[in-house]
Amino acid sequence: MRRLFSACLIAVATATGALADATIPTRDIAGAKDSALLKRYDGSFIVSYERVAFTDFKLPLSRLEPVDPASRRDASNNVVHLPKQEKELEGARTRFAYLLPAERSPLEVLRNYQDEVEAAGGSVLFTCKGEGCGGDPERSSAGGGGDMSLLMYFVRESELKDAAFSNGACALASAITDQRFLAARMPHPDGEAHVTVQTYQVKDDLYCKAFNTRTVAVVHIVEPRARDRKMVTVKAEEMARSINATGRIALYGILFDTDKAELKPASDPALREIAALLKADSKLSVLIVGHTDNQGSFDYNVELSRKRADAVVKALVTTHKIDARRLRPAGAGMIAPAAPNEAEEGRARNRRVEIVKLN
């Protein structure tokens, strides 16, 4: 199973007829730049880079533990592992993957980052190594049918934007060894930033063999940033007009955490308006349809969207006393996008709940 990434590469290579080995970089990938908060290790290069202007992020503060392994499996059939202690954050998130110079150990690199954090007035909140981090210590973001890894807690192979065979994919989706990790907080002009640094050596003898025994540093930086408050709660009257004209309306005020189906308290205004819509027209019955972006597998997203629709129906029935016979939940997953999924802006438009007229 730990060679699943290599097996996938073979399959892709066979299908496309194209092979491309990783190469030792001599410059950063296009568009990447260091954060002003944290310097890089001298001589390293950025091989993968992603910045999201505003998102949520969970900072692990303890080792990953299996969560009910008999029933909790992720989209890749891995046993779900989660920390018992974590800190939920929101803000601007940047992820870097650096390839380090030869003969630099994961421990040496991690200690250098720790020095930088502390020199800037920050403090380490949690640190671990190898099996002590929990999950599978020899997996990065790739693999199925086993245990989740620490890197999978942050990003899955299906979510990577790096092309197959690229340096970024090799850094983030190869087998690994000698894993080290720290989570820290740092002072920031707008409050407090948080950082994770995960270092490991790549373990590969196929398309990523150029990186074999080289250390990779995966760095997440989450900076405080007030989100743009542009969403206005859609009123019941507007919902009725749209449903009468088109048979449906898309709502973005019903909110869930990533990969979760529990309604966030900020959803209450939208739920009240849906209830008002239904109370104003006692003959109206509707589908409550959950939609997702394309991050993760097809089946996983269909199931997640159905669970989210179920949560909306439950809230309308239990809290707002709507007759359950007038509501029918459904999960569409990723099959009806409202925008392209290539960028976060489009994915945000695709994560929605739609009210569809039944009668």
C-alpha positions as CSV (number, residue, x, y, z in Angstrom):
1,M,0.0,0.0,0.0
2,R,2.9,2.4,0.7
3,R,3.9,2.1,-2.9
4,L,0.4,3.1,-4.1
5,F,1.7,6.5,-5.4
6,S,4.3,4.8,-7.6
7,A,1.6,2.3,-8.8
8,C,-0.6,5.2,-9.7
9,L,2.2,6.9,-11.6
10,I,2.8,3.6,-13.6
11,A,-0.9,3.5,-14.5
12,V,-0.9,7.1,-15.7
13,A,2.3,6.6,-17.6
14,T,0.9,3.6,-19.4
15,A,-2.3,5.4,-20.3
16,T,-0.6,8.6,-21.5
17,G,2.6,7.1,-22.9
18,A,4.5,9.9,-21.2
19,L,7.2,9.6,-18.5
20,A,8.8,12.5,-16.6
21,D,11.2,12.0,-13.7
22,A,11.6,14.5,-10.9
23,T,14.7,16.7,-11.3
24,I,16.7,18.6,-8.7
25,P,15.5,22.2,-9.0
26,T,17.8,25.3,-9.5
27,R,15.0,27.9,-8.9
28,D,11.6,28.2,-7.3
29,I,8.5,27.3,-9.2
30,A,6.9,30.2,-11.0
31,G,4.7,32.5,-8.8
32,A,6.1,31.2,-5.5
33,K,7.6,33.5,-2.9
34,D,8.6,33.2,0.7
35,S,6.5,34.6,3.5
36,A,7.8,37.7,5.3
37,L,7.1,35.9,8.6
38,L,9.5,32.9,8.2
39,K,12.7,32.6,6.2
40,R,13.6,29.5,4.2
41,Y,16.6,27.2,4.9
42,D,19.5,28.4,2.9
43,G,19.9,26.6,-0.4
44,S,16.4,25.2,-0.6
45,F,13.9,25.7,-3.4
46,I,10.1,25.9,-3.5
47,V,8.7,23.0,-5.5
48,S,5.1,23.4,-4.5
49,Y,3.2,26.5,-3.5
50,E,-0.5,27.4,-2.8
51,R,-2.0,30.5,-1.2
52,V,-5.7,30.9,-0.2
53,A,-6.8,34.4,0.7
54,F,-9.2,33.3,3.4
55,T,-10.0,29.7,4.6
56,D,-10.2,27.6,7.7
57,F,-7.3,25.6,9.1
58,K,-6.9,23.1,11.9
59,L,-3.7,23.1,13.9
60,P,-2.9,19.8,15.6
61,L,-1.7,20.1,19.1
62,S,-1.4,16.4,19.9
63,R,-0.6,13.1,18.1
64,L,-3.2,11.7,15.7
65,E,-5.4,8.9,17.1
66,P,-7.6,6.5,15.2
67,V,-11.3,7.5,15.4
68,D,-13.6,4.5,15.6
69,P,-11.6,2.5,13.0
70,A,-14.6,0.1,12.4
71,S,-16.7,2.8,10.8
72,R,-14.6,6.0,10.1
73,R,-12.9,5.7,6.8
74,D,-11.9,8.6,4.5
75,A,-12.5,8.8,0.7
76,S,-9.4,6.6,0.1
77,N,-10.5,3.9,2.6
78,N,-7.9,5.0,5.2
79,V,-8.7,4.7,8.9
80,V,-9.4,8.3,10.0
81,H,-6.9,9.7,12.5
82,L,-7.5,13.0,14.3
83,P,-5.7,14.8,17.2
84,K,-7.5,14.9,20.5
85,Q,-6.3,18.5,20.8
86,E,-6.5,21.0,17.9
87,K,-6.9,24.7,17.3
88,E,-9.4,25.9,14.7
89,L,-8.1,28.9,12.8
90,E,-9.3,31.2,10.0
91,G,-7.3,33.5,7.8
92,A,-4.9,33.6,4.9
93,R,-3.2,30.2,4.5
94,T,0.0,29.6,2.5
95,R,1.5,26.1,1.9
96,F,5.1,25.7,0.8
97,A,7.0,22.5,0.0
98,Y,10.8,23.1,-0.1
99,L,13.4,20.7,-1.3
100,L,16.5,21.0,0.8
101,P,20.1,20.7,-0.2
102,A,21.7,17.2,-0.1
103,E,22.8,15.7,3.2
104,R,20.5,17.8,5.4
105,S,18.5,15.7,7.8
106,P,14.9,16.3,8.7
107,L,15.9,17.0,12.3
108,E,18.5,19.6,11.4
109,V,16.0,21.4,9.2
110,L,13.3,21.4,11.8
111,R,15.6,22.7,14.5
112,N,16.5,25.6,12.1
113,Y,12.9,26.5,11.7
114,Q,12.3,26.3,15.4
115,D,15.2,28.7,15.9
116,E,13.6,31.1,13.5
117,V,10.2,30.9,15.2
118,E,11.7,31.5,18.6
119,A,14.0,34.3,17.4
120,A,10.9,36.1,16.1
121,G,9.2,35.9,19.5
122,G,7.1,32.9,18.7
123,S,6.7,29.7,20.7
124,V,6.3,26.0,19.8
125,L,3.0,24.5,20.8
126,F,3.5,20.9,19.8
127,T,6.2,18.7,18.4
128,C,6.6,15.1,17.4
129,K,8.6,12.7,15.3
130,G,8.0,9.4,13.4
131,E,5.4,7.1,15.0
132,G,4.9,9.6,17.8
133,C,3.0,11.9,15.4
134,G,0.3,9.2,15.0
135,G,-1.0,7.6,11.8
136,D,1.2,6.1,9.2
137,P,4.7,7.7,9.5
138,E,5.8,6.4,6.0
139,R,3.0,8.1,4.1
140,S,2.8,11.7,2.9
141,S,-0.5,12.8,1.2
142,A,-1.0,9.7,-0.9
143,G,-2.2,6.1,-0.3
144,G,-5.3,4.2,0.5
145,G,-6.6,1.2,2.5
146,G,-4.4,1.8,5.5
147,D,-4.0,4.5,8.1
148,M,-4.1,8.2,7.5
149,S,-0.8,10.1,7.7
150,L,0.0,13.4,9.3
151,L,0.2,15.2,6.0
152,M,-3.2,13.8,5.0
153,Y,-4.6,15.8,8.0
154,F,-3.6,19.0,6.0
155,V,-3.9,17.9,2.3
156,R,-4.8,14.9,0.3
157,E,-3.2,13.8,-3.0
158,S,-6.5,14.5,-4.8
159,E,-6.3,18.1,-3.6
160,L,-2.8,18.8,-5.0
161,K,-2.6,21.2,-7.9
162,D,0.9,19.9,-8.8
163,A,1.0,17.8,-12.0
164,A,1.7,14.1,-11.9
165,F,5.5,13.4,-12.1
166,S,6.3,17.0,-11.2
167,N,8.7,18.0,-8.4
168,G,5.8,19.2,-6.3
169,A,3.9,15.9,-6.6
170,C,7.1,14.0,-5.8
171,A,7.7,16.1,-2.7
172,L,4.2,15.8,-1.4
173,A,3.0,12.4,-2.5
174,S,5.9,10.0,-2.3
175,A,6.7,7.5,0.5
176,I,8.6,9.1,3.3
177,T,10.9,8.3,6.3
178,D,12.3,10.1,9.4
179,Q,9.2,12.4,9.8
180,R,9.5,15.4,12.2
181,F,6.9,18.1,13.0
182,L,6.2,21.2,14.9
183,A,3.2,23.6,15.4
184,A,3.9,27.1,16.6
185,R,2.5,30.5,17.0
186,M,4.2,33.7,16.0
187,P,3.6,37.5,16.5
188,H,2.0,39.2,13.5
189,P,1.2,42.9,12.8
190,D,-2.5,42.1,12.9
191,G,-2.5,39.7,15.9
192,E,-1.1,36.2,15.9
193,A,0.0,33.9,13.1
194,H,0.4,30.1,13.3
195,V,2.9,27.9,11.6
196,T,3.4,24.2,11.0
197,V,6.6,22.7,9.8
198,Q,6.8,19.0,8.7
199,T,10.1,17.6,7.5
200,Y,10.9,14.2,6.2
201,Q,13.1,12.3,3.7
202,V,11.6,11.1,0.4
203,K,11.8,7.3,-0.1
204,D,11.4,6.5,-3.8
205,D,13.3,4.5,-6.5
206,L,11.0,5.2,-9.5
207,Y,9.9,8.5,-11.0
208,C,10.8,10.5,-7.9
209,K,14.2,8.8,-7.4
210,A,16.0,12.1,-7.9
211,F,14.6,13.1,-4.5
212,N,15.4,9.9,-2.8
213,T,17.0,10.6,0.7
214,R,16.6,14.3,0.2
215,T,14.7,16.2,2.9
216,V,11.5,18.0,2.2
217,A,10.1,20.8,4.4
218,V,6.3,21.3,4.2
219,V,5.4,24.6,5.8
220,H,1.9,26.0,6.5
221,I,1.5,29.6,7.5
222,V,-1.9,30.9,8.6
223,E,-2.1,34.7,9.0
224,P,-4.9,36.6,10.7
225,R,-7.1,38.3,8.1
226,A,-10.7,39.5,8.3
227,R,-12.8,37.9,5.7
228,D,-14.7,40.0,3.2
229,R,-18.3,40.2,4.4
230,K,-20.1,40.3,1.1
231,M,-22.8,37.7,1.6
232,V,-26.2,39.0,2.4
233,T,-28.8,36.7,3.9
234,V,-31.4,35.9,1.2
235,K,-34.8,36.9,2.5
236,A,-37.8,34.5,2.3
237,E,-39.5,36.8,-0.3
238,E,-36.5,36.7,-2.6
239,M,-36.4,32.9,-2.3
240,A,-40.1,32.7,-3.2
241,R,-39.6,34.9,-6.3
242,S,-36.6,32.8,-7.5
243,I,-38.4,29.5,-6.9
244,N,-41.6,30.8,-8.7
245,A,-39.5,31.9,-11.7
246,T,-36.9,29.1,-12.0
247,G,-38.0,26.4,-9.6
248,R,-34.9,26.7,-7.4
249,I,-32.5,29.0,-5.5
250,A,-28.9,28.6,-4.5
251,L,-28.0,29.6,-0.9
252,Y,-24.5,30.3,0.4
253,G,-25.4,31.3,3.9
254,I,-25.6,27.7,5.1
255,L,-22.2,26.9,6.5
256,F,-20.2,23.8,7.4
257,D,-16.6,23.1,8.4
258,T,-14.4,21.4,5.8
259,D,-15.4,17.7,5.5
260,K,-18.1,18.1,8.2
261,A,-21.9,17.9,8.1
262,E,-22.6,19.8,11.3
263,L,-24.3,23.2,10.7
264,K,-22.3,26.2,12.0
265,P,-24.1,28.7,14.1
266,A,-23.7,31.3,11.4
267,S,-26.2,29.3,9.4
268,D,-29.1,30.3,11.6
269,P,-30.2,33.5,9.7
270,A,-30.5,31.5,6.4
271,L,-32.4,28.7,8.1
272,R,-34.8,31.1,9.6
273,E,-35.5,32.6,6.1
274,I,-36.1,29.1,4.7
275,A,-38.5,28.4,7.5
276,A,-40.3,31.7,6.8
277,L,-40.6,30.8,3.1
278,L,-42.2,27.4,4.0
279,K,-44.5,28.9,6.6
280,A,-45.7,31.6,4.2
281,D,-46.8,28.9,1.7
282,S,-48.2,25.9,3.4
283,K,-48.6,24.0,0.2
284,L,-44.9,24.3,-0.8
285,S,-42.7,21.2,-0.6
286,V,-39.0,21.3,-1.5
287,L,-35.9,19.3,-2.1
288,I,-32.9,20.4,0.1
289,V,-29.9,19.7,-2.2
290,G,-26.3,19.7,-1.0
291,H,-23.5,20.6,-3.4
292,T,-19.7,20.3,-3.0
293,D,-16.6,21.3,-5.0
294,N,-14.5,18.6,-6.7
295,Q,-12.0,18.1,-3.9
296,G,-12.0,14.4,-2.9
297,S,-13.6,11.4,-4.6
298,F,-17.0,11.4,-6.3
299,D,-18.7,9.0,-3.9
300,Y,-17.3,10.8,-0.9
301,N,-18.7,14.1,-2.0
302,V,-22.1,12.7,-2.8
303,E,-22.3,11.2,0.7
304,L,-21.0,14.4,2.3
305,S,-23.5,16.6,0.4
306,R,-26.3,14.2,1.4
307,K,-25.4,14.4,5.1
308,R,-25.3,18.2,4.9
309,A,-28.8,18.2,3.3
310,D,-30.0,15.9,6.1
311,A,-28.6,18.4,8.7
312,V,-30.5,21.2,7.1
313,V,-33.8,19.2,7.1
314,K,-33.2,18.2,10.7
315,A,-32.7,21.8,11.8
316,L,-35.9,22.9,9.9
317,V,-38.0,20.1,11.5
318,T,-36.6,20.2,15.1
319,T,-35.9,24.0,15.5
320,H,-38.3,25.6,13.2
321,K,-41.2,23.0,13.4
322,I,-41.5,22.5,9.6
323,D,-43.4,19.3,8.7
324,A,-40.8,16.7,7.6
325,R,-43.2,15.5,4.9
326,R,-42.6,18.8,3.0
327,L,-38.8,18.3,3.0
328,R,-36.7,15.9,1.0
329,P,-32.9,15.9,1.4
330,A,-30.6,15.0,-1.5
331,G,-26.9,15.0,-2.2
332,A,-25.6,16.1,-5.6
333,G,-21.9,16.2,-4.7
334,M,-19.8,17.7,-7.5
335,I,-22.1,16.8,-10.4
336,A,-23.7,20.3,-10.9
337,P,-20.9,22.9,-10.5
338,A,-21.9,26.6,-10.6
339,A,-18.3,27.6,-11.5
340,P,-15.0,26.0,-12.6
341,N,-13.2,24.2,-9.7
342,E,-9.7,25.2,-10.7
343,A,-9.5,28.2,-8.2
344,E,-10.8,28.6,-4.7
345,E,-13.2,31.3,-5.8
346,G,-15.0,28.9,-8.1
347,R,-14.9,26.1,-5.5
348,A,-16.5,28.4,-3.0
349,R,-19.4,29.0,-5.4
350,N,-19.8,25.3,-5.8
351,R,-20.2,24.6,-2.1
352,R,-23.8,25.5,-1.6
353,V,-27.3,24.3,-0.6
354,E,-30.1,24.6,-3.2
355,I,-33.8,24.8,-2.5
356,V,-35.7,23.1,-5.3
357,K,-39.5,23.1,-5.7
358,L,-41.1,19.7,-5.6
359,N,-44.8,20.5,-6.2
